[in-house]
Amino acid sequence: MLERQLAMNAETWNALRGHGVTEETDLRLDFSYDAPTRAAGDKLAQLLREETDYDVADPRPSGSSFVVTGTTQETKVSLDILNQWVDWMYAAGRQCDSCEFDGWGAQVPPKM
């Protein structure tokens, strides 16, 4: 799963660059996790709130599991930074009762 997320980083970074994003562009990254239970989702949301300055929503039901979503503060990123961040996000989910990091996205800022 982690290897797949890291491979997707390269594709997404290339797409962002194609829309004019550079390593000097401020981006807010949206992310989501799948949590097997409400308790696991609560544990993950608490960890993310304690360890980061991200805006994290409370877990919400999604089929037979729960979804935890959030958004980072604006930050400059590169492919290397994204890979380190995804590695950390993946590990954070795994330490919270096997929550699965489901990916991230970013809105391209309007051109000035």
FIRO-611871 format. One record per residue (C-alpha): residue number from 1; residue in three letters; chain; x, y, z. Coordinates in pm, whole numbers. Each point is the difference from the previous one (the first is absolute). Layout:
N
> n_res_chain_east_north_up
> NUM_ALA_A_X_Y_Z
...
END
This chain:
112
> n_res_chain_east_north_up
> 1_MET_A_0_0_0
> 2_LEU_A_276_248_91
> 3_GLU_A_187_-78_-322
> 4_ARG_A_-317_72_-200
> 5_GLN_A_-50_334_178
> 6_LEU_A_361_100_-66
> 7_ALA_A_-33_-92_-368
> 8_MET_A_-315_210_-22
> 9_ASN_A_192_296_148
> 10_ALA_A_220_18_-308
> 11_GLU_A_-302_-3_-232
> 12_THR_A_-188_261_201
> 13_TRP_A_308_223_34
> 14_ASN_A_50_-11_-376
> 15_ALA_A_-366_92_-54
> 16_LEU_A_29_290_245
> 17_ARG_A_315_123_-175
> 18_GLY_A_-189_-15_-328
> 19_HIS_A_-245_249_153
> 20_GLY_A_277_240_100
> 21_VAL_A_69_-119_355
> 22_THR_A_365_29_103
> 23_GLU_A_196_-64_318
> 24_GLU_A_-72_364_89
> 25_THR_A_-380_-34_-23
> 26_ASP_A_-196_-9_324
> 27_LEU_A_-244_-292_4
> 28_ARG_A_-249_-138_247
> 29_LEU_A_-6_-378_-20
> 30_ASP_A_-330_-180_56
> 31_PHE_A_30_-355_133
> 32_SER_A_-216_-291_103
> 33_TYR_A_22_-326_190
> 34_ASP_A_-219_-307_28
> 35_ALA_A_-46_-107_361
> 36_PRO_A_-133_-347_88
> 37_THR_A_-198_129_301
> 38_ARG_A_-120_327_148
> 39_ALA_A_245_-47_289
> 40_ALA_A_293_-39_-242
> 41_GLY_A_-112_310_-190
> 42_ASP_A_-27_198_324
> 43_LYS_A_349_-115_103
> 44_LEU_A_144_105_-336
> 45_ALA_A_-176_338_0
> 46_GLN_A_135_67_350
> 47_LEU_A_355_-99_-102
> 48_LEU_A_-8_225_-305
> 49_ARG_A_-131_293_205
> 50_GLU_A_267_-50_266
> 51_GLU_A_293_-54_-237
> 52_THR_A_-85_252_-275
> 53_ASP_A_-173_331_-64
> 54_TYR_A_-241_-161_-251
> 55_ASP_A_-373_58_-12
> 56_VAL_A_-137_-350_72
> 57_ALA_A_-368_-96_-17
> 58_ASP_A_-161_-248_235
> 59_PRO_A_-38_-350_-149
> 60_ARG_A_-314_-54_-204
> 61_PRO_A_-164_-327_-102
> 62_SER_A_72_-133_-349
> 63_GLY_A_-149_-341_-70
> 64_SER_A_138_-245_254
> 65_SER_A_289_227_106
> 66_PHE_A_68_363_86
> 67_VAL_A_177_280_-186
> 68_VAL_A_233_256_155
> 69_THR_A_74_303_-216
> 70_GLY_A_199_315_43
> 71_THR_A_205_276_-151
> 72_THR_A_352_121_67
> 73_GLN_A_90_364_40
> 74_GLU_A_147_168_-307
> 75_THR_A_352_-124_-64
> 76_LYS_A_256_-26_-273
> 77_VAL_A_59_-355_-125
> 78_SER_A_223_-196_-233
> 79_LEU_A_-12_-363_-103
> 80_ASP_A_252_-86_272
> 81_ILE_A_-202_183_266
> 82_LEU_A_-321_-168_-119
> 83_ASN_A_164_-342_25
> 84_GLN_A_118_69_357
> 85_TRP_A_-345_134_94
> 86_VAL_A_-184_-300_-145
> 87_ASP_A_237_-235_182
> 88_TRP_A_-81_178_329
> 89_MET_A_-375_10_-72
> 90_TYR_A_0_-370_-88
> 91_ALA_A_185_-86_324
> 92_ALA_A_-239_217_206
> 93_GLY_A_-296_-196_-134
> 94_ARG_A_162_-337_62
> 95_GLN_A_70_83_364
> 96_CYS_A_-368_85_52
> 97_ASP_A_-157_-345_-26
> 98_SER_A_83_-54_-367
> 99_CYS_A_-156_314_-148
> 100_GLU_A_92_13_-369
> 101_PHE_A_132_320_-155
> 102_ASP_A_-223_33_-306
> 103_GLY_A_182_281_-176
> 104_TRP_A_25_372_-46
> 105_GLY_A_-85_272_-243
> 106_ALA_A_55_371_-45
> 107_GLN_A_-185_279_-173
> 108_VAL_A_214_194_-244
> 109_PRO_A_1_364_111
> 110_PRO_A_-133_253_-251
> 111_LYS_A_265_165_-212
> 112_MET_A_91_349_111
END
